[in-house]
């Protein structure tokens, strides 16, 4: 996350796009465990359609706020505070994962995989694929 924060702080959209992809892909590697940290997952990755007012909802945060602004709006002027909040959530997730190794069970991985089975059609219908 530090490269993403630095790129946004420096208002370098090209570097921001590169850093966003790197940070996002790192989260994707552990996303199947999101069933054990739903509040942090919502802060990190909730999509706008989970909120009744979509993008205008004040709690809409995380990677998708940044993605919308970086890629759709093609600007990074006012997103530093969102990036800092995302970084704080990611740091909280890291602390959680380091201190709760006992919750990683085959059932947890299975539940996360099943959740992905339901997410894929929603992402395709909403055209929300990252890459």
mmCIF file of the C-alpha atoms, coordinates in Angstrom:
data_MODEL
# 
_entry.id   MODEL 
# 
loop_
_atom_site.group_PDB 
_atom_site.id 
_atom_site.type_symbol 
_atom_site.label_atom_id 
_atom_site.label_alt_id 
_atom_site.label_comp_id 
_atom_site.label_asym_id 
_atom_site.label_entity_id 
_atom_site.label_seq_id 
_atom_site.pdbx_PDB_ins_code 
_atom_site.Cartn_x 
_atom_site.Cartn_y 
_atom_site.Cartn_z 
_atom_site.occupancy 
_atom_site.B_iso_or_equiv 
_atom_site.pdbx_formal_charge 
_atom_site.auth_seq_id 
_atom_site.auth_comp_id 
_atom_site.auth_asym_id 
_atom_site.auth_atom_id 
_atom_site.pdbx_PDB_model_num 
ATOM 1   C CA . UNK A 1 1   ? 0.000   0.000   0.000   1.00 0.00 ? 1   UNK A CA 1 
ATOM 2   C CA . UNK A 1 2   ? 2.804   2.541   0.553   1.00 0.00 ? 2   UNK A CA 1 
ATOM 3   C CA . UNK A 1 3   ? 3.480   2.831   -3.216  1.00 0.00 ? 3   UNK A CA 1 
ATOM 4   C CA . UNK A 1 4   ? -0.217  3.519   -3.819  1.00 0.00 ? 4   UNK A CA 1 
ATOM 5   C CA . UNK A 1 5   ? -0.321  6.189   -1.122  1.00 0.00 ? 5   UNK A CA 1 
ATOM 6   C CA . UNK A 1 6   ? 2.837   7.812   -2.471  1.00 0.00 ? 6   UNK A CA 1 
ATOM 7   C CA . UNK A 1 7   ? 1.566   7.836   -6.052  1.00 0.00 ? 7   UNK A CA 1 
ATOM 8   C CA . UNK A 1 8   ? -1.734  9.425   -5.024  1.00 0.00 ? 8   UNK A CA 1 
ATOM 9   C CA . UNK A 1 9   ? 0.003   11.960  -2.777  1.00 0.00 ? 9   UNK A CA 1 
ATOM 10  C CA . UNK A 1 10  ? 2.279   12.874  -5.711  1.00 0.00 ? 10  UNK A CA 1 
ATOM 11  C CA . UNK A 1 11  ? -0.737  13.111  -8.045  1.00 0.00 ? 11  UNK A CA 1 
ATOM 12  C CA . UNK A 1 12  ? 0.876   10.695  -10.526 1.00 0.00 ? 12  UNK A CA 1 
ATOM 13  C CA . UNK A 1 13  ? -2.016  8.885   -12.205 1.00 0.00 ? 13  UNK A CA 1 
ATOM 14  C CA . UNK A 1 14  ? 0.178   6.462   -14.137 1.00 0.00 ? 14  UNK A CA 1 
ATOM 15  C CA . UNK A 1 15  ? 2.036   5.371   -11.001 1.00 0.00 ? 15  UNK A CA 1 
ATOM 16  C CA . UNK A 1 16  ? -1.285  5.241   -9.145  1.00 0.00 ? 16  UNK A CA 1 
ATOM 17  C CA . UNK A 1 17  ? -2.725  2.808   -11.687 1.00 0.00 ? 17  UNK A CA 1 
ATOM 18  C CA . UNK A 1 18  ? 0.332   0.565   -11.417 1.00 0.00 ? 18  UNK A CA 1 
ATOM 19  C CA . UNK A 1 19  ? 0.318   0.658   -7.616  1.00 0.00 ? 19  UNK A CA 1 
ATOM 20  C CA . UNK A 1 20  ? -3.443  0.061   -7.484  1.00 0.00 ? 20  UNK A CA 1 
ATOM 21  C CA . UNK A 1 21  ? -3.134  -3.131  -9.516  1.00 0.00 ? 21  UNK A CA 1 
ATOM 22  C CA . UNK A 1 22  ? -0.308  -4.430  -7.318  1.00 0.00 ? 22  UNK A CA 1 
ATOM 23  C CA . UNK A 1 23  ? -2.226  -3.699  -4.108  1.00 0.00 ? 23  UNK A CA 1 
ATOM 24  C CA . UNK A 1 24  ? -5.471  -5.111  -5.468  1.00 0.00 ? 24  UNK A CA 1 
ATOM 25  C CA . UNK A 1 25  ? -3.918  -8.355  -6.664  1.00 0.00 ? 25  UNK A CA 1 
ATOM 26  C CA . UNK A 1 26  ? -2.352  -8.886  -3.251  1.00 0.00 ? 26  UNK A CA 1 
ATOM 27  C CA . UNK A 1 27  ? -5.784  -8.664  -1.622  1.00 0.00 ? 27  UNK A CA 1 
ATOM 28  C CA . UNK A 1 28  ? -7.279  -11.023 -4.204  1.00 0.00 ? 28  UNK A CA 1 
ATOM 29  C CA . UNK A 1 29  ? -4.827  -13.711 -3.074  1.00 0.00 ? 29  UNK A CA 1 
ATOM 30  C CA . UNK A 1 30  ? -6.424  -13.933 0.370   1.00 0.00 ? 30  UNK A CA 1 
ATOM 31  C CA . UNK A 1 31  ? -9.966  -12.890 -0.459  1.00 0.00 ? 31  UNK A CA 1 
ATOM 32  C CA . UNK A 1 32  ? -11.311 -16.421 -0.111  1.00 0.00 ? 32  UNK A CA 1 
ATOM 33  C CA . UNK A 1 33  ? -10.755 -15.985 3.632   1.00 0.00 ? 33  UNK A CA 1 
ATOM 34  C CA . UNK A 1 34  ? -13.050 -12.940 3.745   1.00 0.00 ? 34  UNK A CA 1 
ATOM 35  C CA . UNK A 1 35  ? -15.755 -15.002 5.439   1.00 0.00 ? 35  UNK A CA 1 
ATOM 36  C CA . UNK A 1 36  ? -13.717 -14.765 8.658   1.00 0.00 ? 36  UNK A CA 1 
ATOM 37  C CA . UNK A 1 37  ? -13.339 -10.975 8.532   1.00 0.00 ? 37  UNK A CA 1 
ATOM 38  C CA . UNK A 1 38  ? -16.575 -9.611  6.995   1.00 0.00 ? 38  UNK A CA 1 
ATOM 39  C CA . UNK A 1 39  ? -16.335 -6.116  8.515   1.00 0.00 ? 39  UNK A CA 1 
ATOM 40  C CA . UNK A 1 40  ? -12.788 -5.619  7.269   1.00 0.00 ? 40  UNK A CA 1 
ATOM 41  C CA . UNK A 1 41  ? -13.721 -7.087  3.894   1.00 0.00 ? 41  UNK A CA 1 
ATOM 42  C CA . UNK A 1 42  ? -16.529 -4.539  3.614   1.00 0.00 ? 42  UNK A CA 1 
ATOM 43  C CA . UNK A 1 43  ? -14.126 -1.710  4.446   1.00 0.00 ? 43  UNK A CA 1 
ATOM 44  C CA . UNK A 1 44  ? -11.587 -3.012  1.950   1.00 0.00 ? 44  UNK A CA 1 
ATOM 45  C CA . UNK A 1 45  ? -13.665 -4.351  -0.893  1.00 0.00 ? 45  UNK A CA 1 
ATOM 46  C CA . UNK A 1 46  ? -17.391 -3.688  -0.763  1.00 0.00 ? 46  UNK A CA 1 
ATOM 47  C CA . UNK A 1 47  ? -18.863 -3.038  -4.168  1.00 0.00 ? 47  UNK A CA 1 
ATOM 48  C CA . UNK A 1 48  ? -21.279 -0.144  -4.585  1.00 0.00 ? 48  UNK A CA 1 
ATOM 49  C CA . UNK A 1 49  ? -24.250 -2.388  -5.362  1.00 0.00 ? 49  UNK A CA 1 
ATOM 50  C CA . UNK A 1 50  ? -24.258 -3.771  -1.801  1.00 0.00 ? 50  UNK A CA 1 
ATOM 51  C CA . UNK A 1 51  ? -25.466 -0.363  -0.587  1.00 0.00 ? 51  UNK A CA 1 
ATOM 52  C CA . UNK A 1 52  ? -28.965 0.852   -1.333  1.00 0.00 ? 52  UNK A CA 1 
ATOM 53  C CA . UNK A 1 53  ? -27.675 4.201   -2.600  1.00 0.00 ? 53  UNK A CA 1 
ATOM 54  C CA . UNK A 1 54  ? -24.677 2.698   -4.389  1.00 0.00 ? 54  UNK A CA 1 
ATOM 55  C CA . UNK A 1 55  ? -21.747 5.061   -4.866  1.00 0.00 ? 55  UNK A CA 1 
ATOM 56  C CA . UNK A 1 56  ? -23.292 7.956   -2.958  1.00 0.00 ? 56  UNK A CA 1 
ATOM 57  C CA . UNK A 1 57  ? -23.396 6.002   0.312   1.00 0.00 ? 57  UNK A CA 1 
ATOM 58  C CA . UNK A 1 58  ? -20.968 7.449   2.854   1.00 0.00 ? 58  UNK A CA 1 
ATOM 59  C CA . UNK A 1 59  ? -19.765 3.994   3.916   1.00 0.00 ? 59  UNK A CA 1 
ATOM 60  C CA . UNK A 1 60  ? -18.773 3.013   0.359   1.00 0.00 ? 60  UNK A CA 1 
ATOM 61  C CA . UNK A 1 61  ? -15.018 2.663   0.761   1.00 0.00 ? 61  UNK A CA 1 
ATOM 62  C CA . UNK A 1 62  ? -11.964 0.676   -0.170  1.00 0.00 ? 62  UNK A CA 1 
ATOM 63  C CA . UNK A 1 63  ? -10.570 -0.504  -3.445  1.00 0.00 ? 63  UNK A CA 1 
ATOM 64  C CA . UNK A 1 64  ? -13.738 0.140   -5.430  1.00 0.00 ? 64  UNK A CA 1 
ATOM 65  C CA . UNK A 1 65  ? -13.882 3.824   -4.483  1.00 0.00 ? 65  UNK A CA 1 
ATOM 66  C CA . UNK A 1 66  ? -10.299 4.182   -5.679  1.00 0.00 ? 66  UNK A CA 1 
ATOM 67  C CA . UNK A 1 67  ? -10.962 2.155   -8.833  1.00 0.00 ? 67  UNK A CA 1 
ATOM 68  C CA . UNK A 1 68  ? -13.973 4.294   -9.734  1.00 0.00 ? 68  UNK A CA 1 
ATOM 69  C CA . UNK A 1 69  ? -12.014 7.504   -9.361  1.00 0.00 ? 69  UNK A CA 1 
ATOM 70  C CA . UNK A 1 70  ? -8.761  6.323   -10.932 1.00 0.00 ? 70  UNK A CA 1 
ATOM 71  C CA . UNK A 1 71  ? -10.174 4.464   -13.916 1.00 0.00 ? 71  UNK A CA 1 
ATOM 72  C CA . UNK A 1 72  ? -13.662 5.816   -14.562 1.00 0.00 ? 72  UNK A CA 1 
ATOM 73  C CA . UNK A 1 73  ? -13.102 9.442   -13.588 1.00 0.00 ? 73  UNK A CA 1 
ATOM 74  C CA . UNK A 1 74  ? -9.420  9.454   -14.639 1.00 0.00 ? 74  UNK A CA 1 
ATOM 75  C CA . UNK A 1 75  ? -8.412  11.688  -11.733 1.00 0.00 ? 75  UNK A CA 1 
ATOM 76  C CA . UNK A 1 76  ? -6.886  11.270  -8.288  1.00 0.00 ? 76  UNK A CA 1 
ATOM 77  C CA . UNK A 1 77  ? -7.266  14.762  -6.882  1.00 0.00 ? 77  UNK A CA 1 
ATOM 78  C CA . UNK A 1 78  ? -9.542  14.022  -3.923  1.00 0.00 ? 78  UNK A CA 1 
ATOM 79  C CA . UNK A 1 79  ? -8.900  10.378  -3.049  1.00 0.00 ? 79  UNK A CA 1 
ATOM 80  C CA . UNK A 1 80  ? -5.927  10.504  -0.694  1.00 0.00 ? 80  UNK A CA 1 
ATOM 81  C CA . UNK A 1 81  ? -8.131  10.287  2.407   1.00 0.00 ? 81  UNK A CA 1 
ATOM 82  C CA . UNK A 1 82  ? -9.869  7.231   0.913   1.00 0.00 ? 82  UNK A CA 1 
ATOM 83  C CA . UNK A 1 83  ? -6.481  5.646   0.239   1.00 0.00 ? 83  UNK A CA 1 
ATOM 84  C CA . UNK A 1 84  ? -5.368  6.308   3.822   1.00 0.00 ? 84  UNK A CA 1 
ATOM 85  C CA . UNK A 1 85  ? -8.580  4.733   5.149   1.00 0.00 ? 85  UNK A CA 1 
ATOM 86  C CA . UNK A 1 86  ? -8.018  1.710   2.903   1.00 0.00 ? 86  UNK A CA 1 
ATOM 87  C CA . UNK A 1 87  ? -4.429  1.449   4.105   1.00 0.00 ? 87  UNK A CA 1 
ATOM 88  C CA . UNK A 1 88  ? -5.634  1.531   7.723   1.00 0.00 ? 88  UNK A CA 1 
ATOM 89  C CA . UNK A 1 89  ? -8.128  -1.247  6.982   1.00 0.00 ? 89  UNK A CA 1 
ATOM 90  C CA . UNK A 1 90  ? -5.458  -3.338  5.267   1.00 0.00 ? 90  UNK A CA 1 
ATOM 91  C CA . UNK A 1 91  ? -3.144  -2.864  8.259   1.00 0.00 ? 91  UNK A CA 1 
ATOM 92  C CA . UNK A 1 92  ? -5.960  -3.933  10.601  1.00 0.00 ? 92  UNK A CA 1 
ATOM 93  C CA . UNK A 1 93  ? -6.506  -6.999  8.421   1.00 0.00 ? 93  UNK A CA 1 
ATOM 94  C CA . UNK A 1 94  ? -2.807  -7.880  8.586   1.00 0.00 ? 94  UNK A CA 1 
ATOM 95  C CA . UNK A 1 95  ? -2.902  -7.662  12.383  1.00 0.00 ? 95  UNK A CA 1 
ATOM 96  C CA . UNK A 1 96  ? -6.023  -9.842  12.437  1.00 0.00 ? 96  UNK A CA 1 
ATOM 97  C CA . UNK A 1 97  ? -4.514  -12.481 10.150  1.00 0.00 ? 97  UNK A CA 1 
ATOM 98  C CA . UNK A 1 98  ? -1.287  -12.655 12.141  1.00 0.00 ? 98  UNK A CA 1 
ATOM 99  C CA . UNK A 1 99  ? -3.109  -13.131 15.432  1.00 0.00 ? 99  UNK A CA 1 
ATOM 100 C CA . UNK A 1 100 ? -5.872  -15.550 14.412  1.00 0.00 ? 100 UNK A CA 1 
ATOM 101 C CA . UNK A 1 101 ? -4.126  -18.412 12.653  1.00 0.00 ? 101 UNK A CA 1 
ATOM 102 C CA . UNK A 1 102 ? -6.418  -20.879 14.417  1.00 0.00 ? 102 UNK A CA 1 
ATOM 103 C CA . UNK A 1 103 ? -9.405  -19.839 12.272  1.00 0.00 ? 103 UNK A CA 1 
ATOM 104 C CA . UNK A 1 104 ? -7.862  -21.050 9.014   1.00 0.00 ? 104 UNK A CA 1 
ATOM 105 C CA . UNK A 1 105 ? -9.551  -24.407 8.588   1.00 0.00 ? 105 UNK A CA 1 
ATOM 106 C CA . UNK A 1 106 ? -10.572 -26.465 5.563   1.00 0.00 ? 106 UNK A CA 1 
ATOM 107 C CA . UNK A 1 107 ? -14.144 -25.360 6.265   1.00 0.00 ? 107 UNK A CA 1 
ATOM 108 C CA . UNK A 1 108 ? -13.079 -21.713 6.122   1.00 0.00 ? 108 UNK A CA 1 
ATOM 109 C CA . UNK A 1 109 ? -11.390 -22.154 2.767   1.00 0.00 ? 109 UNK A CA 1 
ATOM 110 C CA . UNK A 1 110 ? -14.401 -24.076 1.446   1.00 0.00 ? 110 UNK A CA 1 
ATOM 111 C CA . UNK A 1 111 ? -16.822 -21.383 2.605   1.00 0.00 ? 111 UNK A CA 1 
ATOM 112 C CA . UNK A 1 112 ? -14.693 -18.725 0.941   1.00 0.00 ? 112 UNK A CA 1 
ATOM 113 C CA . UNK A 1 113 ? -14.554 -20.683 -2.291  1.00 0.00 ? 113 UNK A CA 1 
ATOM 114 C CA . UNK A 1 114 ? -18.327 -21.142 -2.295  1.00 0.00 ? 114 UNK A CA 1 
ATOM 115 C CA . UNK A 1 115 ? -18.759 -17.399 -1.733  1.00 0.00 ? 115 UNK A CA 1 
ATOM 116 C CA . UNK A 1 116 ? -16.677 -16.794 -4.860  1.00 0.00 ? 116 UNK A CA 1 
ATOM 117 C CA . UNK A 1 117 ? -18.977 -19.064 -6.860  1.00 0.00 ? 117 UNK A CA 1 
ATOM 118 C CA . UNK A 1 118 ? -21.813 -16.679 -6.104  1.00 0.00 ? 118 UNK A CA 1 
ATOM 119 C CA . UNK A 1 119 ? -19.713 -13.548 -6.616  1.00 0.00 ? 119 UNK A CA 1 
ATOM 120 C CA . UNK A 1 120 ? -18.549 -14.386 -10.133 1.00 0.00 ? 120 UNK A CA 1 
ATOM 121 C CA . UNK A 1 121 ? -21.997 -14.120 -11.783 1.00 0.00 ? 121 UNK A CA 1 
ATOM 122 C CA . UNK A 1 122 ? -22.679 -10.873 -9.919  1.00 0.00 ? 122 UNK A CA 1 
ATOM 123 C CA . UNK A 1 123 ? -19.380 -9.407  -11.113 1.00 0.00 ? 123 UNK A CA 1 
ATOM 124 C CA . UNK A 1 124 ? -20.042 -10.443 -14.702 1.00 0.00 ? 124 UNK A CA 1 
ATOM 125 C CA . UNK A 1 125 ? -23.566 -9.017  -14.698 1.00 0.00 ? 125 UNK A CA 1 
ATOM 126 C CA . UNK A 1 126 ? -22.352 -5.769  -13.136 1.00 0.00 ? 126 UNK A CA 1 
ATOM 127 C CA . UNK A 1 127 ? -19.240 -5.618  -15.375 1.00 0.00 ? 127 UNK A CA 1 
ATOM 128 C CA . UNK A 1 128 ? -17.095 -5.334  -12.264 1.00 0.00 ? 128 UNK A CA 1 
ATOM 129 C CA . UNK A 1 129 ? -14.147 -7.494  -13.321 1.00 0.00 ? 129 UNK A CA 1 
ATOM 130 C CA . UNK A 1 130 ? -10.785 -6.025  -12.338 1.00 0.00 ? 130 UNK A CA 1 
ATOM 131 C CA . UNK A 1 131 ? -8.750  -7.409  -15.203 1.00 0.00 ? 131 UNK A CA 1 
# 
